[in-house]
Every structure is written in C-alpha cells, then in structure tokens.
Amino acid sequence: MNQNNISAAELFQRVRELLMLPELEPQTRNKMMHDTLILCCHEGVKDTKQAFGNLFSQVDYLCKARGIKVADKIAIQTMRRHSNSQEPLSGEDLKYDARALALFISAVFGVDVPHELNVLIPHTPRPYQKGLEINNRRIRCIVKNWDGDFIRVDIDQDADEEEYLVQLKDEENHIDHTYLWDILKEGMQLNLLDCQVKQPIITPRLIVVEPDYLVDISSIATCFTAFGHHPLLYLLNLMKPRANTQATLLGNFAGAALDDIINSHGKYQMNETVKTNFREKALEFCTCPWFDPKKFYTDASLQAFNLQQVVDILFPRTASQAQMTALRGESLYDRKKAILEPSFVCEALGIQGRVDLMTTDCKLLVEQKSGRNMNIETHQVDPGYHSYQLEPHYVQLLLYYGVLQHNFKLSNDRVNIRLLYSKYRPQDGLMVVAYYQKLFKEAIQYRNQLVAASFEVAKEGFEHALNEFTPEVLNVAGTQDFFYNKYLKPQIEAITKPLHTLSPLEEAYFCRMMTFVLREQMISKVGAQEGTNTSSSDLWTMPLSEKKDAGNIYTDLHIIRKEQSCTGSGYDTITLSVPDQGKDFLPNFRIGDMVYLYTYKLKEEPDVRKAILYKGVLQEIHSDEIVVHLTDGQQNADIFEMNLPYAIEHGTSDASTGGSIRNLHQFICAPKDKRDLLLGQRVPERDTSQELT
C-alpha cells in the first residue's frame, strides 16, 4: 500500500478486517492495528513541517489538534499501548480498541465512521475504573516518623486529626514512593501534591522533599547522563570550570537569533545579530580557545536559516500561512505574546528555572538546543523512550511543563510543548513531544534525592561524602561502553582525582570550606529562623503584611517608561511609579540588588509563584519612582502591560554558590607551591629581576 496516498476508506477497511478475520494470530492482529495507527498518524502530520519524538507524541499532537475528547484520547492511547504488545487481546478489548482507532481515523481525516464498521464496534467508550479521587491539590506537612507503609505527619492546614498518615504505596493507582525510605528525616518538610484525603490517610500522586530548597531545572536535567544520575552529580557539576567553547558561544548566538527573528517582522538580518552578540560577549569570544571564526559564521548562518523557518511555522506571518496552520487543526500562536527567557519559581515542585521561549497565554512552550543530536543524525531512536529527543533535554522540558501546570493550574491539553534542535531543519529539529509522566516523576524523584544528599553533606560535613566522588560510585548505571570509557570517564576523573590527592591540611581546608558554602546555600534557600528575612523562601512563607513591615516588597507599581539601554538590547530599562507604600514603609532595597519584577491581578495579593518573572537589578531608587534594568530585555514592548499593577521583590540566584565551589576546586588543582602559599605553609617569594616597567 502506498503510504503517501492512504485514504480513510482504506484505513477503516483495515480496522474492519481486524474484527472480521478470526484466523489472524494475536501478534499479527496487534501489528496490523499498530501499522494502521502509524499510517493514520503519518497522514495527519505529514504537512506540519515538524518532527515528532515517537508515535506517542504524534497521537497526543493529533488528539489536541483535532479536539478529541479526553475520554476518547485516553482510549486511543490505550489502544496504542495494546498495539505495541505481543499479548493477545480479549474479544472485548479488541472491540474497544477498534472503536478508538476508528474514532481517531475519523477525527484525523474529518469523515464519519462508515456504517459497516459502526455496527461492529461499541457505541460507548470503554468503562474505566475510577482512579485516585483528588480532593486536595497541595498539602504542606512535617515528618514525625515512618514505617514500611506510612509516613506520620503533622499538616500545615486546619484539620480535625492531630496526625495524618501518608500512604507510600498504592499499586492499584500505580503509586510508589518507597524510595523515600532512604532519605526521610524527622522534621523534614514535604509537599504532598494531587492528594486523595480519606482521614486520616493521605494518598498523594507526588511528594516533594524540602520544597523551599529550590533547585535549578537545568542543573537537574544535566545530571541525567549515559551513566545514570547519582545524587552527588549535582555537586560534581558545580565543581566543573565554567565552559567557554565555540559550542557555548554558538548556543548563545542561537538564542539571540531566535529573539531577533521573532521580532524582526520578516526583515531579519543575521549580521546584525552577530554584531550585537559579539559586542555583548566580546571577552568570551576573545578568550575562547581554538576559536574558528569561519566555522562559527557558517554554523551561525545555518542556525539562523533554520530558525527563520521554525518561527514562520510557529508564528505564521501571512494570511496564507495562518490558513494552512488552521486547516491542519493546529493552534495559532500569537507572535505578539511570544516572550523569551522569562523566569519562574515553583514552590510546589521545589524547582526554579528560565524558559527559552513561550507565549504569555501559556499555549506554547519551547526549549531550544543548538548542539548536535546524534539520534537525529543517525535516525536511531532512544531505546528507553523510542524517540529522537535526548533524555536530559526531555527532562528539562517536562519540568518546565510541570511548573506551568502547578503555578497556573493548567490542564494537560492546554500547553503545547516543543523541543527545538536548531542545528537541523524544522522537519527534523522542531520536535513535538508529549507529556511523559513516568520520566517527569523520575525527575522529581531525582530532585528529592539530590536535595536530601545536599542537606546531609551540609549538616554532616563534606568529608563524610569525599570518598564517594569516584567514577565507580557515580556510574550507577554500570556503563562500560566505548563512549563512556573514552570520553565520559576521563571528564569525571578530571574533577574527582584532585579530591583524593590532597595533603591532610589541604583536605581539611577544602572540606571545611565546602561545608561552609553548602550550609550558607541551605540557609539562603530555606532560612535559619522564620521571620528573620534571610532566605529566598521568604518570597512565599512570609505574609504580605510582614514583607511590607520588613520593606521587602514594592506593590501597586505602574510602568511609566520602557526604554532600550542600547541598540539591540531590547526594552531592558523599566521605570515604574511608586505610590504610597504605607505609613511606616522603609524599603530594604539598595541600588544593584537583584530583583524580580512581575505583574499581578487587580484586587489580588502579589505572589511570585503565580507570575511570569523578569529578573533584573535596581538601577535607581527614588521616593516616587524606581528603575529596574532587566537581565534579558524584551524586544516587544507590548509584553509589559501598562494597565496592570507590578510588584518588585528580592531575586534569587545560585551563582555565588556555584562560583565559590568552582573556586575551591580550582584551588586544589593549583600547583603545590601556590597551595602552600595560600595555606601559609611557605613564606612569600619575590623575583627581584622582574620589573613593572
């Protein structure tokens, strides 16, 4: 059969044969159903000019694009899973799967299911057993003790019970939190998400450990490696020197090019992006080892060419492009609502991050990667996910998706997510991916494990974890292939070997200072004492009245000017009017402080957890106005709405912690005479033959 000219009638006939040919072997029947689904998906996505991670993402995309009901979408995905199996289907399951497949074909082709097939399939959806009944979305609690089945907790809500029991395992609803046995501590705080509460038992779908300890999303994703994800990889990565390579410079250019293309109104000039990018990153370009300008320009040209096509697909400029998008059943994304590199904090999941591209109505979320993807180049899918996207990139995108869901209470079918590999043409690189709950839960589990490990190292001392920093311990997957031994293992050893060749004095100094830095980080995130205004968690744990008393928030601000600090910087200098903040208000802000600027709804309290955040620094502070210089300017001035109130609060960053840990590792890698000098083990020396002039 010619796949390029497949018709709905032919596909319906295949479904009818599935039901009418009793002599078919179970494996043959399942494969025939699977092939029919593939053919239908191919017909549905062939004109989208986008890539798809796997069949799962194709089905998910087409269900959203064609407006298929949630119950039918579940039935179609169940049919897809059955078609992947070798197990024989019962007669009842076969009929329900045939119904789901027929409805899918009908929706994709826009035609009715023919009568001769309709009489063979059920008229109602498959009856599903009711899952977990969610009656409480989020519960904050403190661990008292635990056993093999339950965690006994005190909850931070008005409750009839003094003590609640958190169920660790529920096989019927595919819930398993038993990994927490190894990391639970008395007094530990937990967020219980999507809970069924039947007093005194709470059954949560997701548990987040120490949620006030926000972890950067990209740091979590980076730890998903070919050799597994050991909790101490997070600290290992903090020790690595900051990379300044041609690849990182190209990635920075690609991000700037995406911004310029979206806001160029069809008149994009790549050379202008190159000039602006070099002006902003002149030092990095000048100090990049083995920089090849010709190759950089060639690679940049390819990235820009691909990105222009991507932007036209996502944000059609012409009426004909928009019409083609609508005919395919896709959502139309508003270019005027495109926003680049906004920040988020998500206390519910205990994570924070900055998104590459999204729309302010949260309909589109895009994570951009400028580097190579060998799965795309070799046309070989990842064996774990049967898809072309790389695991750490998939993890990163899913966590951003989770932030939007929990911060803005969005349903699964509200947000469309894309992975953009801008090195490749859109047909290969603009990848439609689906929400993969199993990997998302694994990412949150890893986040919990690394937080527990960081708390333990900070409290017990770095010396207790020193011996675990070896390739053998960190390689939890037991990987021993050529790529690991040739490339990955030497990179790990470059960081870990210096840790094990220190003198007793050097080791004592390094461990003491690492412990100090990690304790400072812990205090800066979760605080040492409530109400002392020392931690980033004050953003949500401190009531608005206390923030006002402490001078930690400006509210009811309104934009009066939006300016560009220089050509190509975007609107990065925002001036806001400051109304009366209260009789005793004394601002606890200084010029140069890092801040979050965000808008909130009228008659609601400002809350960083419910807003798109703009990071910046305070440039000017006056009694009647305040000026914020944004870290990432927005080229579309309309992004900053004039008719809504704004708030300013203190910003958060792990940059100082990362810098301190990198510097400590740089110290132990320094020549011995330098280490001896810094530790007072030798007197300073001078070379009298050297002169300054």
Secondary structure as the mmCIF struct_conf table of DSSP 4:
data_model
#
loop_
_struct_conf.conf_type_id
_struct_conf.id
_struct_conf.beg_label_comp_id
_struct_conf.beg_label_asym_id
_struct_conf.beg_label_seq_id
_struct_conf.end_label_comp_id
_struct_conf.end_label_asym_id
_struct_conf.end_label_seq_id
HELX_RH_3T_P HELX_RH_3T_P1 GLN A 3 ASN A 5
HELX_RH_AL_P HELX_RH_AL_P1 ALA A 8 MET A 20
TURN_TY1_P TURN_TY1_P1 PRO A 22 GLU A 23
BEND BEND1 LEU A 24 LEU A 24
HELX_RH_AL_P HELX_RH_AL_P2 PRO A 26 VAL A 45
TURN_TY1_P TURN_TY1_P2 LYS A 46 ASP A 47
BEND BEND2 THR A 48 THR A 48
STRN STRN1 ALA A 51 PHE A 52
BEND BEND3 GLY A 53 ASN A 54
HELX_RH_AL_P HELX_RH_AL_P3 LEU A 55 ALA A 65
TURN_TY1_P TURN_TY1_P3 ARG A 66 GLY A 67
HELX_RH_AL_P HELX_RH_AL_P4 VAL A 70 ASN A 84
BEND BEND4 GLU A 87 GLU A 87
HELX_LH_PP_P HELX_LH_PP_P1 PRO A 88 SER A 90
HELX_RH_AL_P HELX_RH_AL_P5 GLY A 91 PHE A 109
TURN_TY1_P TURN_TY1_P4 GLY A 110 GLY A 110
HELX_LH_PP_P HELX_LH_PP_P2 ASP A 112 PRO A 114
HELX_RH_AL_P HELX_RH_AL_P6 HIS A 115 ASN A 118
TURN_TY1_P TURN_TY1_P5 VAL A 119 LEU A 120
BEND BEND5 ILE A 121 ILE A 121
BEND BEND6 HIS A 123 THR A 124
HELX_LH_PP_P HELX_LH_PP_P3 PRO A 125 PRO A 127
STRN STRN2 ASN A 136 TRP A 146
BEND BEND7 GLY A 148 ASP A 149
STRN STRN3 PHE A 150 ILE A 155
BEND BEND8 ASP A 156 GLN A 157
BEND BEND9 ASP A 160 ASP A 160
BEND BEND10 GLU A 162 GLU A 162
STRN STRN4 TYR A 164 GLN A 167
STRN STRN5 LYS A 169 ASP A 170
HELX_RH_3T_P HELX_RH_3T_P2 GLU A 171 ASN A 173
TURN_TY1_P TURN_TY1_P6 HIS A 174 HIS A 174
STRN STRN6 ILE A 175 ASP A 176
HELX_RH_3T_P HELX_RH_3T_P3 THR A 178 ASP A 182
TURN_TY1_P TURN_TY1_P7 ILE A 183 ILE A 183
TURN_TY1_P TURN_TY1_P8 GLU A 186 GLY A 187
STRN STRN7 GLN A 189 LYS A 198
TURN_TY1_P TURN_TY1_P9 GLN A 199 PRO A 200
STRN STRN8 ILE A 201 VAL A 209
BEND BEND11 GLU A 210 GLU A 210
TURN_TY1_P TURN_TY1_P10 PRO A 211 ASP A 212
BEND BEND12 TYR A 213 TYR A 213
STRN STRN9 VAL A 215 ASP A 216
HELX_RH_AL_P HELX_RH_AL_P7 ILE A 217 THR A 222
TURN_TY1_P TURN_TY1_P11 CYS A 223 CYS A 223
STRN STRN10 THR A 225 THR A 225
TURN_TY1_P TURN_TY1_P12 ALA A 226 PHE A 227
STRN STRN11 GLY A 228 GLY A 228
TURN_TY1_P TURN_TY1_P13 PRO A 231 LEU A 232
HELX_RH_AL_P HELX_RH_AL_P8 LEU A 233 MET A 239
BEND BEND13 LYS A 240 LYS A 240
HELX_LH_PP_P HELX_LH_PP_P4 PRO A 241 ALA A 243
HELX_RH_AL_P HELX_RH_AL_P9 GLN A 246 ILE A 262
TURN_TY1_P TURN_TY1_P14 ASN A 263 ASN A 263
BEND BEND14 SER A 264 SER A 264
TURN_TY1_P TURN_TY1_P15 HIS A 265 GLY A 266
HELX_RH_AL_P HELX_RH_AL_P10 MET A 270 GLU A 280
TURN_TY1_P TURN_TY1_P16 LYS A 281 LYS A 281
HELX_RH_AL_P HELX_RH_AL_P11 ALA A 282 THR A 287
TURN_TY1_P TURN_TY1_P17 PRO A 289 TRP A 290
HELX_RH_AL_P HELX_RH_AL_P12 PRO A 293 LEU A 314
BEND BEND15 PHE A 315 PHE A 315
BEND BEND16 THR A 318 THR A 318
HELX_RH_AL_P HELX_RH_AL_P13 ALA A 319 LEU A 327
TURN_TY1_P TURN_TY1_P18 ARG A 328 GLY A 329
HELX_LH_PP_P HELX_LH_PP_P5 GLU A 330 TYR A 333
HELX_RH_3T_P HELX_RH_3T_P4 ARG A 335 LYS A 337
STRN STRN12 ALA A 338 LEU A 340
BEND BEND17 GLU A 341 GLU A 341
STRN STRN13 SER A 343 CYS A 346
TURN_TY1_P TURN_TY1_P19 GLU A 347 GLY A 350
STRN STRN14 ILE A 351 ARG A 354
BEND BEND18 ASP A 356 ASP A 356
STRN STRN15 LEU A 357 THR A 359
TURN_TY1_P TURN_TY1_P20 THR A 360 ASP A 361
BEND BEND19 CYS A 362 LYS A 363
STRN STRN16 LEU A 364 LYS A 369
BEND BEND20 GLY A 371 GLY A 371
HELX_RH_AL_P HELX_RH_AL_P14 MET A 374 THR A 378
TURN_TY1_P TURN_TY1_P21 HIS A 379 HIS A 379
STRN STRN17 ASP A 382 ASP A 382
TURN_TY1_P TURN_TY1_P22 PRO A 383 HIS A 386
STRN STRN18 SER A 387 SER A 387
BEND BEND21 TYR A 388 GLN A 389
HELX_RH_AL_P HELX_RH_AL_P15 GLU A 391 PHE A 408
TURN_TY1_P TURN_TY1_P23 LYS A 409 LYS A 409
TURN_TY1_P TURN_TY1_P24 ASN A 412 ARG A 414
STRN STRN19 ASN A 416 TYR A 421
TURN_TY1_P TURN_TY1_P25 SER A 422 LYS A 423
BEND BEND22 TYR A 424 TYR A 424
HELX_RH_AL_P HELX_RH_AL_P16 PRO A 426 GLY A 429
STRN STRN20 LEU A 430 VAL A 432
HELX_RH_AL_P HELX_RH_AL_P17 GLN A 437 GLU A 460
HELX_RH_3T_P HELX_RH_3T_P5 PHE A 462 HIS A 464
TURN_TY1_P TURN_TY1_P26 ALA A 465 ALA A 465
HELX_RH_3T_P HELX_RH_3T_P6 LEU A 466 GLU A 468
BEND BEND23 THR A 470 THR A 470
HELX_RH_AL_P HELX_RH_AL_P18 PRO A 471 LEU A 474
TURN_TY1_P TURN_TY1_P27 VAL A 476 ALA A 477
BEND BEND24 ASP A 481 ASP A 481
HELX_RH_AL_P HELX_RH_AL_P19 PHE A 482 PHE A 483
HELX_RH_PI_P HELX_RH_PI_P1 TYR A 484 LEU A 488
HELX_RH_AL_P HELX_RH_AL_P20 LYS A 489 THR A 496
HELX_RH_3T_P HELX_RH_3T_P7 LYS A 497 HIS A 500
BEND BEND25 THR A 501 THR A 501
HELX_RH_AL_P HELX_RH_AL_P21 PRO A 504 VAL A 526
BEND BEND26 ALA A 528 GLN A 529
TURN_TY1_P TURN_TY1_P28 GLU A 530 GLY A 531
BEND BEND27 THR A 532 ASN A 533
BEND BEND28 SER A 535 SER A 535
TURN_TY1_P TURN_TY1_P29 SER A 536 SER A 537
HELX_RH_AL_P HELX_RH_AL_P22 ASP A 538 THR A 541
BEND BEND29 MET A 542 MET A 542
HELX_RH_AL_P HELX_RH_AL_P23 LEU A 544 ALA A 550
TURN_TY1_P TURN_TY1_P30 GLY A 551 GLY A 551
STRN STRN21 ILE A 553 GLN A 564
BEND BEND30 SER A 565 CYS A 566
TURN_TY1_P TURN_TY1_P31 THR A 567 GLY A 568
BEND BEND31 SER A 569 SER A 569
STRN STRN22 TYR A 571 SER A 577
TURN_TY1_P TURN_TY1_P32 LYS A 583 ASP A 584
TURN_TY1_P TURN_TY1_P33 ILE A 591 GLY A 592
STRN STRN23 MET A 594 THR A 599
TURN_TY1_P TURN_TY1_P34 LEU A 602 LYS A 603
BEND BEND32 GLU A 604 GLU A 604
HELX_RH_3T_P HELX_RH_3T_P8 VAL A 608 LYS A 610
BEND BEND33 ALA A 611 ALA A 611
STRN STRN24 LEU A 613 LEU A 613
STRN STRN25 TYR A 614 ILE A 621
BEND BEND34 SER A 623 ASP A 624
STRN STRN26 GLU A 625 GLN A 634
BEND BEND35 GLN A 635 GLN A 635
HELX_RH_3T_P HELX_RH_3T_P9 ALA A 637 ILE A 639
BEND BEND36 PHE A 640 PHE A 640
BEND BEND37 MET A 642 LEU A 644
STRN STRN27 TYR A 646 HIS A 650
BEND BEND38 ASP A 654 ASP A 654
HELX_RH_AL_P HELX_RH_AL_P24 ALA A 655 CYS A 669
BEND BEND39 ALA A 670 ALA A 670
HELX_RH_AL_P HELX_RH_AL_P25 LYS A 672 LEU A 678
TURN_TY1_P TURN_TY1_P35 LEU A 679 GLY A 680
BEND BEND40 GLN A 681 ARG A 682
TURN_TY1_P TURN_TY1_P36 THR A 688 SER A 689
#
